[in-house]
Amino acid sequence: MKKGDILEGTIMRCDYPGRGILIADGAEVSVKGAVPGQKVRVRVKKKNSSRCEAMLLELLEHADGETESDCPHFPECGGCQFRMLPYEEQAQMKSEQIRRLLEDALTDAPEGWYEGIRQSPDVTGYRNKMEFTFGDEYKDGPMSLGLHKKGSFYDIVNVSDCQIVDEDIRRIRGVVLEMARESGLPFFHRLTHIGYFRHLLVRKAKATGQILVDLVTTTQTTAVDGTHLAVTSEMIEQRLTEVLNALELDGKITGILHTLNDSVADTIQSDETRLLSGAGQIEEELLGLRFQITPFSFFQTNSRGAEVLYEAARDYIGETKDKVIFDLYSGTGTIAQILAPVARHVTGVEIVEEAVEAARRNAGQNGLENCDFICGDVLKVVDDLKEKPDLIVLDPPREGIHPKAMPKILRFGVDTIVYISCKATSLKNDLAALQAAGYRVKRVCTVDLFPGTVHVETCVLLVREPVKDDDKEIIG
């Protein structure tokens, strides 16, 4: 087998993160976008001594249990990967992926360590945040506003009937696209870095129904050929406010913003954000607490699923009465505030300044006086923390815990660590260091916050066990 070879076979299993595995010439071949039971034709695109990857060319036979997708944009749109499967099968497949990934990495895990998957309460319309991109569905085609086409950096699918958001967000997307087309201004071309319309960010709180809309553009009010157009940002802002306020929605738009971003990077960031109407944030409610969410705040995108995740974390943490808790990588302080009512003190550490400011506001709004939030890199901040924690919650970014931060965290010597992971391969790497330091995995569950996709959250309870040497127990 070599690069470029065409293979046919049946997918035997699906490994994290959502890669189908077929056997060819006695070797395992990884195929993105394929699920167990499908017969496929693939082309080998990478082959070395450690792995073989192939690109799906054709689906020859469907797997048993496959159904017609509930979304008309699947599989062309790259937002979802598993919409051809009933939700129960999706969830079970993701659960098995995590169990297989972690079981070989664990030492001395008790029987029953893996507790399966906790499903999302909502399977459709679950996202409280959506970032749509302006572009075209094909070269020189009409302007579109949606998600990237599967496997493409440039082509944008018009997701008018996207099933992971609710009807309010779909309506907002539609009228903003119509307004953009009427303006005559072009979308921002990611290759030439010329154009005006870039992104549309919409957030809708599940509990309150409040909606925040943020149009992201450049300052280039010119045509693609450089011709100056008689359209100003102020005119766009006025028209945006008019069309949004005229919409009939189930929820209520409580804030309209315009973010200017002239960066060449294809990311949503703010050079300047103008408040056009209402407030610059919305409020969401989780487990009886209220949280303010700004356009760029980190907040779990599935509100009702987040409640399931945080209930799992609270269950794993156990009794917190009179305990000191460190919430490292705390984001907007959601977990810290859920634990604070019965804890002695909670300290959150987060590197994103806006998230820390939001956490402080939210704690004050919720009447929690025993929460402190520190802005800074965990790697540096832990050196200056004077309190000794009783337990630590870790919820790191996708890349996991910085290798230089891990020894500093371990030096606190807490008996209990609860690790929440959004990327299980990073979790697996970090478990090696945690277990080497004397921690043992006691409980693991997955929580599905992203139905239809390959993504899943994992919650792990680790308990520090005394090290024994020559029959003498050593603590430390």
Backbone hydrogen bonds, N-H to C=O, Kabsch-Sander energy under -0.5 kcal/mol:
donor,donor_aa,acceptor,acceptor_aa,energy
4,G,44,V,-3.0
5,D,2,K,-2.1
7,L,5,D,-0.5
7,L,42,V,-2.7
9,G,40,V,-1.9
11,I,38,Q,-2.8
12,M,21,I,-3.4
13,R,21,I,-1.0
15,D,19,R,-2.9
19,R,15,D,-3.4
20,G,18,G,-0.6
20,G,31,V,-2.4
21,I,13,R,-2.6
22,L,29,V,-2.2
24,A,22,L,-0.5
24,A,27,A,-2.7
27,A,24,A,-2.2
29,V,22,L,-3.0
30,S,52,C,-2.8
31,V,20,G,-3.3
32,K,54,A,-0.8
33,G,18,G,-1.1
34,A,31,V,-1.2
37,G,11,I,-2.7
38,Q,35,V,-1.8
39,K,61,E,-1.9
40,V,9,G,-3.0
40,V,38,Q,-0.5
41,R,58,E,-2.6
42,V,7,L,-2.8
43,R,55,M,-2.2
44,V,5,D,-2.7
45,K,53,E,-2.5
46,K,53,E,-1.8
48,N,51,R,-2.4
53,E,46,K,-2.6
54,A,30,S,-2.9
55,M,43,R,-3.0
57,L,41,R,-2.6
58,E,41,R,-1.9
60,L,39,K,-2.4
60,L,58,E,-0.8
61,E,39,K,-1.8
66,E,63,A,-1.8
67,T,84,M,-3.2
74,F,71,C,-1.4
77,C,73,H,-2.9
78,G,148,H,-2.4
81,Q,452,G,-2.7
82,F,452,G,-2.8
85,L,82,F,-1.9
89,E,86,P,-0.6
90,Q,86,P,-2.1
91,A,87,Y,-2.8
92,Q,88,E,-2.2
93,M,89,E,-2.5
94,K,90,Q,-2.4
95,S,91,A,-2.3
96,E,92,Q,-2.4
97,Q,93,M,-1.8
98,I,94,K,-1.8
99,R,95,S,-2.3
100,R,96,E,-2.5
101,L,97,Q,-2.2
102,L,98,I,-2.3
103,E,99,R,-2.3
104,D,100,R,-0.8
105,A,102,L,-1.5
106,L,102,L,-0.8
106,L,103,E,-0.7
113,W,110,P,-1.4
115,E,113,W,-0.6
115,E,444,V,-3.3
118,R,446,T,-2.8
119,Q,117,I,-0.6
125,G,163,Q,-2.7
127,R,164,I,-2.6
128,N,301,T,-3.1
130,M,202,V,-2.4
132,F,130,M,-0.6
132,F,200,L,-3.0
133,T,146,G,-3.1
134,F,198,R,-2.5
135,G,144,S,-2.1
136,D,154,Y,-0.5
137,E,142,P,-0.6
141,G,138,Y,-2.5
144,S,135,G,-3.5
146,G,133,T,-2.4
147,L,157,V,-1.4
149,K,155,D,-2.7
150,K,76,E,-3.1
152,S,149,K,-2.4
156,I,136,D,-1.9
157,V,147,L,-3.4
159,V,157,V,-1.1
160,S,158,N,-1.6
162,C,159,V,-1.4
170,R,166,D,-1.8
171,R,167,E,-2.6
172,I,168,D,-2.2
173,R,169,I,-2.4
174,G,170,R,-2.0
175,V,171,R,-2.2
176,V,172,I,-2.1
177,L,173,R,-2.1
178,E,174,G,-2.0
179,M,175,V,-2.3
180,A,176,V,-2.4
181,R,177,L,-2.5
182,E,178,E,-2.2
183,S,179,M,-1.5
184,G,180,A,-0.7
184,G,181,R,-0.8
188,F,197,F,-3.0
189,H,187,F,-0.5
189,H,194,I,-3.0
190,R,188,F,-0.5
193,H,189,H,-2.5
196,Y,186,P,-2.6
197,F,186,P,-1.7
198,R,216,V,-2.3
199,H,216,V,-1.8
200,L,132,F,-2.2
201,L,214,D,-2.9
202,V,130,M,-2.5
202,V,200,L,-0.5
203,R,212,L,-2.5
204,K,128,N,-2.3
205,A,210,Q,-2.6
209,G,205,A,-1.5
211,I,252,K,-2.3
212,L,203,R,-2.9
213,V,255,G,-2.4
214,D,201,L,-2.9
215,L,257,L,-2.2
216,V,199,H,-3.0
217,T,215,L,-0.5
217,T,259,T,-2.5
218,T,196,Y,-2.1
221,T,219,T,-1.4
222,T,220,Q,-1.7
223,A,227,T,-3.0
226,G,223,A,-2.0
229,L,221,T,-1.4
231,V,229,L,-1.0
236,I,232,T,-2.0
237,E,233,S,-2.7
238,Q,234,E,-2.1
239,R,235,M,-2.3
240,L,236,I,-2.8
241,T,237,E,-2.1
242,E,238,Q,-2.0
243,V,239,R,-2.6
244,L,240,L,-2.1
245,N,241,T,-2.2
246,A,242,E,-1.2
247,L,244,L,-1.2
249,L,247,L,-0.6
252,K,209,G,-2.3
254,T,211,I,-2.4
254,T,252,K,-0.7
255,G,211,I,-1.2
256,I,277,S,-2.5
257,L,213,V,-2.9
258,H,274,R,-2.3
259,T,215,L,-2.8
260,L,272,E,-3.5
261,N,217,T,-3.1
267,T,265,A,-1.9
269,Q,267,T,-0.8
271,D,260,L,-3.1
271,D,269,Q,-0.6
272,E,260,L,-1.3
274,R,258,H,-3.1
276,L,256,I,-2.6
276,L,274,R,-0.7
277,S,256,I,-1.6
279,A,254,T,-2.9
282,I,293,I,-2.2
284,E,291,F,-2.8
286,L,289,L,-2.6
289,L,286,L,-2.5
291,F,284,E,-3.1
293,I,282,I,-3.1
297,S,294,T,-1.3
299,F,297,S,-0.6
303,S,126,Y,-0.5
303,S,301,T,-0.6
306,A,302,N,-2.7
307,E,303,S,-1.5
308,V,304,R,-1.2
309,L,305,G,-2.2
310,Y,306,A,-3.0
311,E,307,E,-2.0
312,A,308,V,-1.9
313,A,309,L,-2.3
314,R,310,Y,-2.4
315,D,311,E,-2.2
316,Y,312,A,-2.3
317,I,313,A,-2.5
318,G,314,R,-2.0
322,D,342,V,-0.8
323,K,320,T,-2.2
325,I,323,K,-0.5
325,I,345,H,-2.8
326,F,391,L,-1.9
327,D,325,I,-0.5
327,D,347,T,-3.2
328,L,326,F,-0.7
328,L,393,V,-2.4
329,Y,349,V,-1.7
330,S,349,V,-2.2
332,T,298,F,-0.5
333,G,330,S,-2.5
334,T,330,S,-0.5
337,Q,333,G,-2.2
338,I,334,T,-1.8
339,L,335,I,-1.9
340,A,336,A,-1.7
342,V,339,L,-1.1
343,A,340,A,-1.4
344,R,323,K,-1.9
345,H,323,K,-1.6
346,V,370,N,-2.6
347,T,325,I,-2.6
348,G,346,V,-0.5
348,G,372,D,-3.2
349,V,327,D,-2.1
350,E,374,I,-2.2
353,E,351,I,-0.7
356,V,352,V,-1.9
357,E,353,E,-2.5
358,A,354,E,-2.2
359,A,355,A,-2.4
360,R,356,V,-2.3
361,R,357,E,-2.1
362,N,358,A,-2.8
363,A,359,A,-2.4
364,G,360,R,-2.1
365,Q,361,R,-2.6
366,N,362,N,-2.2
367,G,364,G,-1.3
368,L,363,A,-2.9
369,E,367,G,-0.8
372,D,346,V,-2.4
374,I,348,G,-3.1
376,G,350,E,-2.1
376,G,374,I,-0.6
380,K,377,D,-1.3
381,V,377,D,-3.1
382,V,378,V,-1.9
383,D,380,K,-1.0
384,D,381,V,-2.0
385,L,381,V,-0.6
385,L,382,V,-0.6
390,D,324,V,-3.3
391,L,324,V,-1.4
392,I,416,T,-1.8
393,V,326,F,-3.1
394,L,418,V,-2.9
395,D,328,L,-1.7
400,G,397,P,-2.4
405,A,402,H,-1.4
406,M,402,H,-1.8
408,K,404,K,-0.5
409,I,405,A,-2.1
410,L,406,M,-2.5
411,R,407,P,-1.5
412,F,409,I,-1.2
413,G,410,L,-1.7
415,D,390,D,-0.8
416,T,390,D,-0.7
417,I,462,L,-2.4
418,V,392,I,-2.3
419,Y,417,I,-0.5
419,Y,460,V,-2.2
420,I,394,L,-3.5
420,I,418,V,-0.5
421,S,419,Y,-0.5
421,S,458,T,-3.0
426,S,423,K,-0.7
427,L,423,K,-1.7
428,K,424,A,-2.5
429,N,425,T,-1.7
430,D,426,S,-2.2
431,L,427,L,-2.3
432,A,428,K,-0.9
432,A,429,N,-0.6
433,A,429,N,-0.8
434,L,430,D,-2.0
435,Q,431,L,-2.7
436,A,432,A,-1.9
437,A,433,A,-1.1
438,G,435,Q,-1.7
439,Y,434,L,-2.1
440,R,463,V,-2.5
442,K,461,L,-2.9
443,R,461,L,-1.1
444,V,113,W,-2.3
445,C,459,C,-2.1
446,T,116,G,-2.3
447,V,457,E,-2.7
448,D,118,R,-2.3
449,L,447,V,-1.0
453,T,450,F,-1.9
457,E,447,V,-2.5
458,T,421,S,-2.5
459,C,445,C,-3.1
460,V,419,Y,-2.4
461,L,443,R,-2.8
462,L,417,I,-3.0
462,L,460,V,-0.6
463,V,440,R,-2.4
464,R,415,D,-3.0
465,E,438,G,-2.5
465,E,463,V,-0.5
467,V,474,I,-1.5
469,D,472,K,-2.3
472,K,469,D,-1.8
473,E,471,D,-0.5
474,I,467,V,-3.0
475,I,473,E,-0.5
476,G,474,I,-0.6
